[in-house]
Amino acid sequence: LEMVSRDFRCLRSMRVDYLDAEGERQTLTGSGFRVAIHVPSAARNVEVSFQVVGGGPVCKVDRRDPGMPFVKDANDERPPEIFCYEECPPCVQYEIRGVAWRAHISRVSEQIARNGGDEEIAPARSVGPDGRALFDSVPDMVPAVGGIVDLREAQRVPPAPGGAAVRAHGHGDLHARRGEEGLQAHLPEHAATEEENAALLEYRRTLLKRGALAAEDDPFPRYMGAHALRLVQSAKYNMQKAADMMKTCVTERVRRLPIAEADVIDDLRLGFAYWHGRDRNCRPCLVLKLARMGPMLLDKERAVRLVIFALEYGLRFAMVPGRVENWVVVIDMENVMSIVNPMRIGSLISTASAIGTTLEKVYCGRMVWIKIVNLPGSGMLTRAINGVIPSEKKDKIEIPTDVKAALLPHFEPNQLECRYGGTAPDLRPEETYPFRFFPNPRGSVVRDSSAMWEKDADEVDTGAAPPRKLEEGQEVEDFSLHASATLAFHEGVLWDESSDAARARCLDLAQRSTLTPEAASALTQRHGKPAKLCRSVTDWMQTVNPQVIGRVSIMRSSTQQGEDLEVRCPGNLSNIVSL
C-alpha cells in the first residue's frame, strides 16, 4: 500500500491495521511525503487511515465533486477517511494533498493484472464494461462514454450498423471539415497534426497548473481523455476556456452518472427526446418534441437527466469513434403553444438553458446541425429566433418552412417518420422507447450491376437513392456489430503524440485498434512500423471479436434467403435483436 503526496504543504502519515494469520491485531505505520507499507497476503480485516503529522486525522471527502467537499455525518461532523478491506488488497495507491486542516485523499488507484500478465494501474472499484461501480468511481476514472446502466427494455434494432464500423469519412460528410464540427484525431482514422499535438501539450500544461494533472505527461482523466482535442477545438484553442469546459463536464455529467433506465423510464415514454434512424452519413438523429415535456417543463434536473441518458445512449451504442462521431437534431415545435403559460415562462427558459448547456458544453462538438420545425405563428417569430442565433452558429441552425423538403435530402426515407417526409410510421409517445434504428442508412446496396435498377416516375418522389453497387472489400449494411462493440470500442482513443509518454501509450493502443487505410498509412509513415488495416467487417471482427468471426457471414447469408435470425447480445443488453 502506498501513500503519495501531490504537494508538500505538510507531512502526513499512513496507518494500516489488520488481523494476521493467527487472528492477532497488527499495526504498521509510516510518515513522510511518500510512504509504502507491505501487508502480508494472509492479512484480513485491513483498515487504512491517514493523519497529518502534528495535526488531526485526514477526513473523508466527496471525490465525485471536483471541489472535493468534506463529507459530514448525521452529527454534522467530518468522519475520518478509512479504507476497509475484508482480505489483503492488491497494490493500492492513495494520492493525498491539501493544507494541514484540509488534507484529503484526492484519488485512489489499484494495481490489477491484465490477461498477458502485465500490470497496470486502474480505479480501485473498476469492474466490467457498463458496470455501475465503474461510474461510481472517482471522476478521473469514469469512462468518457456510457453511464446508462441496468437496461431492461428490449432494443428493436441494434444501433451500430456494420458498414459504419469500417467505413472512412466520405467527402460529403459535414464533419470532415476538421476542427469545425468536432471531428478530432482518433486512432481508427485521423492522425493528429503537429498543431494539434502542440495544442494538446499546452492543454496539459494548463491542467497541470490547475492541479487537474499531477505531471505534464500524465494521461488525461478518463472522463474526458478521448474528448480532449474536441474540448480544445470547441473552445477555439483558448486553453482556459477548455479547462473550464472540462470542469463543466464533471459537474454536469460525471456527477449524475450512473443513470439507470428505471430512473427515467417514465420520462422516456413521454416521447420528448428520442433517437430515430440515421442520416446518409450514418449519424444518428435526435428528435426533441417540446410539447411532450410534460412535468419536465417545471423540473429542470429531471429534463437534463433524461437528455443525458439519451445522449449517453447515443455515444455508447450509436457512435463509431473515428468514423461516426456526431449527431443531428430535429426540434419539433408542433403544439408547443399548448405548454406555454405566462406563469411558466421562467421555468421554460431555465429548463431550455440547462438543456442548451448540456448539448453545447458537456457534449461539445457533436452537433452537426439543428432543424427547428413546425414553428407556430407567423414569420415574425421565425425572424425573432433567427435574430438571437449567434452568427457562428447560423450555418448549423435552420428554421425551414417546408419540413419534408428540408429533411429528406439528408435521409433515406425509411429513416424518417412520415411527419417528416419519410416512410417510417409516426410514433406515439409511448412508442419512442426503445429507440428506433433501421438498416441501410446510406441506401440499399447490390452485389452486382445486373441487379441495379433505374427509378421510374412513381419512385422519384420517395427520396430513396438508387441501390449502390458494392465496392471491393465492402459488405452489405443490413446487420449489426452491436454484440461485439464493447464500451472500450465506443469510447475510442485520442491520437495523442504531444509527449513521449503519450506517444508510447498511443502506439501501444494503435496495434490493437481497427485502423482504416489512412490511419495505418499515417502510422507507418511516422514510426516506420507496419500497421494492420481494417477494410471489411471480417477484418474488424478478427481484431475485436475473433471468436465469432464466422457468424456475420452466416447471418448475412441467412437474411438474404429471407430467414429471420435472433441473436442474444451479451452484457447488460440481455435482449433479443432481430436481424
N, C-alpha and C positions, 0 to 999 in steps of 0.2 A: 504494500500500500504506500502511495507517495503523495505528499502534500507539496504543492508547487506555488510559491508566492509570485504573483503577477505584478507586484510593486514592492517597494522597500520602505514603506511608511512605518512599519512596526514589526517586531519579532513575534512569531506565532509558534504554537506547539501543537502536536498531534498526539492523541492518546488512543490506544487500542486495548479494549478489554475483551476477553474470550474465555471459554471453557476448554481446557486441554483434553487429551485423550483419556485422562484419569478422572475427568469431571471437576478438576480444580480450577478456580478462577485465577487468571493470569492477567497482568497489565504490562504493556510496553509503551514507552513514551519517547518523544524526541522533539527538539526545538531548533529553530533556525528559519532560513528563507526557503530551504528545500530539505525535506525530511523523508526518508524512506524507511519503512518498517517491514520486516519479513515476518509473516504469520504462518505457523505450521499448518500444513494441509489438513491435519486432523482436527483443527480448531472448530468449535461450534459456538453458536450464540455470540457472534462477533459484533461489537459495538465500537464505532469510530466517532470520536468527538474532537473538538478543537478549542484552543484558548489563546488569547493574546498574552504574551509574556508580561507579567506585572499588571495585567488587567483582568477583564472578565471573560466569560465564555463567548465563543462565536455563535451567534444566534441564527435561526432559520430565516431564509428569505424566499420570496416567490420568484424562482428563476425563469418563469414564463413571461414575466414582466420585464421589459428592458431597463426599467428603473430600479429593479431588484429591491422592492419594498420589503421591510421586515414583516413576518407573519406574526399575528397576535392570537393568543388563546382566549378562552371564554372570560378570563380574568383581566383581559386587556394587557397581558404581559407577553414578552418575547420569549418563546421556548428556545432552548439551545438546539443547534443543528447536530443531530445524532443519526448516523447511518447504521442500520441494523441488518445483519445477515444471519440466516439460520445456519449456514455452512460457511466454510472458509471461502471467501470470494476470490476470483482470479485477480490479476493485477489491476488495481483501480487507482486513478489519478484524480486528486481533488485540487482544483485551482482556487486559491484564496487571494483576496485583495481587500483594500479599504483601510481607513484610519483605525486607530485603536478602538474607538467606540462604535465603529460601523463596519468592522471586519466581517466578511461573509464569504461563503463558498459560492463562486460565480459559475462554476462548471464542473461536471463530474463525467469522467470517461473511463471506460472499461476495456481491457485488452481481451480480444477474442481470437480464436483460431479460425482461419479460412480452410476451405477444403484441401488446398495444396499444402497445408501445414504452416505457411507463413502466418505471422500475426499482425494485427492492425488494431489501432485504437478506434473504438466505436462507442456510441452512447450506452451508458450503463443499463438503461431499460429498453434498449432496442430489441425488437422481435421481428418476425417475418413480415413480408410485404403487406401493407394495409392493416397491420395490427393496431389496435387502439393505443397500446403502450408506445408505439413508435411516434405518435403525435402528442403523447402526454410527456414526452421527454423535454429536456432543456431546449430553448429556441434554436440554438446553434445547430442542433442535430435533427430538427424536424425536416422531413423531406420537402423539396421545393414544389411538389405537386401532390395531390391526393388529400387525405384528411377526412374523406367521407367513408364511414365505416358501418358495419352491420347492415349491408344492403340485402334486403329480403325480397323485394319485388322482382319478378322475372323481367328480364330485358327482352323486348320483342325481336330486335336485330342487334347483333354486336356492333359497337361503334366503329372500330378501326378496319376500314376496307383493305383488302390485301394489297391492291395496287398502290395505295398511299404509302405503305411502309418501305417500298423500294424505289419509288419514282423520285426523280430530281425535280427541282422547281422549274416550271415551264416559263417560257418567255412572257406569257400572258398573265403570270401570277403577279398581282399588285405588290405583294410584299417582297418581290425580288429587288425593289429599289432599296438597297441595303441601308439600314440605319434610319429610314424614314417611316417604315411601317412596323418596326420592332423586330425585323429579322436580325439574328445575331449569329456569331460564329459557333456552330455546333459541330461535334465530331462527325456526324453522319455525312455532312456535305461541305460546310464552309470553313475554310481556314481563316484564322484571324489575321488581319493586315498588321503591318508594323505600327500604324497609327492606333489601331485598336489595342494592341498589346501595350503600347505606351500609355494609353488611357487607363487600362486595367491596372498597370503599375501605379499610376497616380492615384487611382481609386483606393488601392491597398494602403498607400501611404496616408491618405485622408482618414481611412477607417482605423489605421494604427494610432493616429493622433487622437481619435475619439475613444480609443480603448476597445473598439469592436474587434480588433485583431491583436494577438499577443506579439506577433512578429510579422515583418514585411512579407515573408514568403509563406506564411500560414495559408491553408486553404480558406476560401470564403466560407462563412457559415452556410450550412447545407440548405437552409430555407430560402436562400437567395443566390447560392453559388452558381446554379445553372442559368440564372437570370441576370448576372452581374453586368454584362455588357448591355443588355436591354435597359437596365436602370440608367446606365451612363448615357446611352443614346437618347432615352426619353427625357433626361434632364439636360439634353443638348450639351453634354460634356462639362456641365457645371458640377464639380465633384461634391461641393457642399450640399447642393440640392439632391444629388444622387444618394448621398449619405442620409439625408432626411427621408427620402423615399424608402430606404431600407428600414428605417425605424418605423415608418408608417406600415410597412409590410408586417412587422411584428405585432404592432398594436391592433391593426385591423384584420389581419388574417390568422397569424400563428396562435394568438391568444384565444381565438374562437374554435380552434380545432382540438380534438376531432368533432365532427358533426355526424351524429347517427341519423340514418334515414328516418327512423321513428320520430326523431325530434322535429322533423319538418314535413312529414308525410301529409299532414292535413293541409298545409300551405301549398305543397306541390300539386295537390288535387284541385286547387283553386284555378289552376291554369294561367297564373300571372307570368311565370318565367319558365320556358321550356325549350329544349333543343328539338329541332325538326329538320332533318336532312342536311345536305352539304351543297355548297356551290360547285361550279365546274372545276375549281382548283382544290376540291376536297375539303375546303374549310367549313366547319360546322356552323349552322345558323341558329342563333339565339333569338327567340321571339319573346317580346315583353308586351303583354296586353294590359295596359294600365287600368282599364275598367274592371279587371278581375282582382285587384289588390285586396279588396275586402277589408278585414280587420288590420291588415298590414299597413294600411294607409295611415293609421294612428299609432303604429308601433314600429319605429324606425329600426330597432335592433332585430325584430322579427323579420322585416323585409331584407335587411342586409344579410342575415344568416341564410335565408333562402337563396339569395343571389350568389353568395359564396358557395353554397352547396352545388348549385347548378354549374358555376364556373369551374370549381374543382373537379366536378364530374367530367366536364369537357377536357380539362388538362390531363386528367388521369386516364381517360378512355378514348377520347376522340382526336387527340393530337398525335403527331409523329415528329419528334424533335429533328430539326434539320430538313424536314420535308413539308410538314403541315404544322405551323406554329401560331396561326392566327384564326380569328373567328369573324363572322359578320353578324350584324344585329338588325332586326326589324322591330321598331317600336310602333305598336298599333294603338292609335288614339281613338278608335271607334268607341262610341258611347262614353267617352271619358267625362263628359259633362255631367253624367249621372252621379259621379262621385265627388264632383266639385261643389263644395259648400263654403260660403264665405267664412263660416266659423272654423273651417278646417284648412284654410289656405296655408296657415303657418305650419301645420303638421305635414301637409303635402310637400311644401318647399323643403322642409327639414329632411323628410324621407328621400326625396329626389336628390338632394345634395349628398346624402350619405351613400346612395347607390352610385351617384356620379363619381365620388371619391373612390369607391371600390373598383369601378371599371377603369378609371383613369390613372390611379396611383398604385393601388395594390396589384392590379393586373395590367400594368402599363405596357404599351407597345404591342398589344394583342389585337386590337380592333382595327380592321381594315376599312370598314365603312359602316354607317348607320343610315337606314332609310326610315324616316318618320312618316307613317302612312295614316290615311283616314283622319287627317286633322280636321276638327269641326270648325264651323264658321266660315267666314269669307276669307279672301286673300289677305285681308288686313292682319289676321292672326299669323299667317304664314310669314308675312313680311316682318312682323314684330319679332318672331322667333329667329328668323334669319339675321336680324339686326344685332342679336346678342351672341351669335356664334362667333368665336374668335376667328380672325382671318386665316390663321394657320390650320384651322380645322374645317374650313368650308369645303375643301375638296373631299372630305370624308363624310360629311353630313348632308343629306339631301331630303327635301320635303316634296316628293313627287305628287302631281295631281292625278296621274294615271298609274295606279299601283301595279297593275299587271305589266304594263309596258316597262316600268322601271325595274321590276324584279326578274321577269322571265329571261332576259338576256344573260343573267348571271347563273341560272339554274337549269338543270334538266327538269321537265315538268313533273316527274314522279317524286321530286324532292320538295315540292311546294304544295301547300294546301290549296284547295280550289279558290278560296277567297283571295289568294294572292296570285292567281293565274296558273296554278299548277293542276295536277290531276289527282293528287292525294286528297282523301276526304277531309273536310273541315272537322276539327276536333272539338268536342265538348270539353269543358274544364277538367272533368274527372278522367278524360282520356289522354291528357297530355303527359302523364307519367305512368309507366316508364317512358322515357324519351324515345323518339322515333328516329331511326336511321335506315337508309334504304340503299340497295345495291346500285352500282354503276353511276356515281355522281358525275363522272366525266363523260357519260354517254355510253351506250352499248357498244360492244366490240364483236368482231367476227374473226374467224381464224384464216379465211382465205377470201380472195377478191370475188370469187364466184358467188359468195353469199351477200355481197354488197347490194344495196337497193337504192333506188332513187325515190325521193319523196314525190308523191302525186299531189294533186290540188287539194285533196281532203286533209293532207298531213302537214301542209305548210304552216297552218296556224297553231299547231301543237307546241311549237317551240323546241321540239326534240331535234338534236343534231343527228345526222346520218351515222350509222354504226362506223366506228373506227376500225381499220384493219390493224391487227396486232403486229407491232414491230418485232424485230428479232430480240428474243430474250424477254418479251413482255408476256403477261398472263392475264386471263380474264379477272375481273374485279368483283365478281358476284360471290365472294366467300370472305371469311373474316379470319384475322390472325389474333383475335381477342384472347383466346385461351393461352396463347404463348407470349403475349405482350405484357411483360411484367411492370411493376412500379418503376424499377430502375430504367427500363427502356423508355417509358413515357416521361420520366424525369429528365433524361438527356444529360449530356456533359458539355460544358463550355470548352471550346477550343482556346486554351489559355497558355501562352508561352511568354508571359510577362516576367517570369523569373526562372532560374534554373530548376527550382523545386517544382514550380507549376508546370514547366515543360516536361519534367520527368513523369509527373502524375498524368499529364495529357497523353504522352506517348504510350504509357502502360495501358491506359484505358482504350487508346486507339486500336491496339492489337486485338481487343476483344469486342470491337464495335462493328456494326454493319455499315461499311463505308461505300458511298457512291463512287463511280469512277473519278469524279472531280476531286473528291476528298482524298482518295487513295493516291492520285497523281500528285496532289499538293504535299501530302505526307512524304512520298518518295523523293520528290524534288528537294524538300527542305532537309531531310535527315538521311537520305540515301538508303532507307530500309524499305524493301518491298512490302506493300500493304495488300491485304485481301480485299477484293472487290465484292460488291453486292449488286448484282444485276437482275436477280429474279427472286421470287418467293422461295424457291428451293435454296438459293444461296443464303437468304435471310434465316430460314429455318435451320440450316446447318450451323449457323453461329448462335442463334438464340435458343433453339429447342430441337436439337438433333434427334431426340427420342421419337418425335412424331413426324420425321421427315417424309414419310410416305403417305401421311394422312391427307395432305392438301390435294395431291393428285387424285386420290381415291374419292374425296369429297367432290372435286370438280367433275370427275368422270360420271359420278352418280347423279349429280344435279343436272348434267347435260342430258341424261337419259330420263329425266322427269321424276326422279326419286326425291322424296323429302327426307333429309337426314336430320337427326337430332344429336347434338354433341353437348356433353356436360362441361361447363367451364369450371376450372379449379378455383380454390381460394374462397374469398368472401362472396364471389358471384356464383353461388351454387344454384345456377338457374339453367334452363334449357334454351338453347339457341337454335332456331330453325335456319338452315342454310338452303 
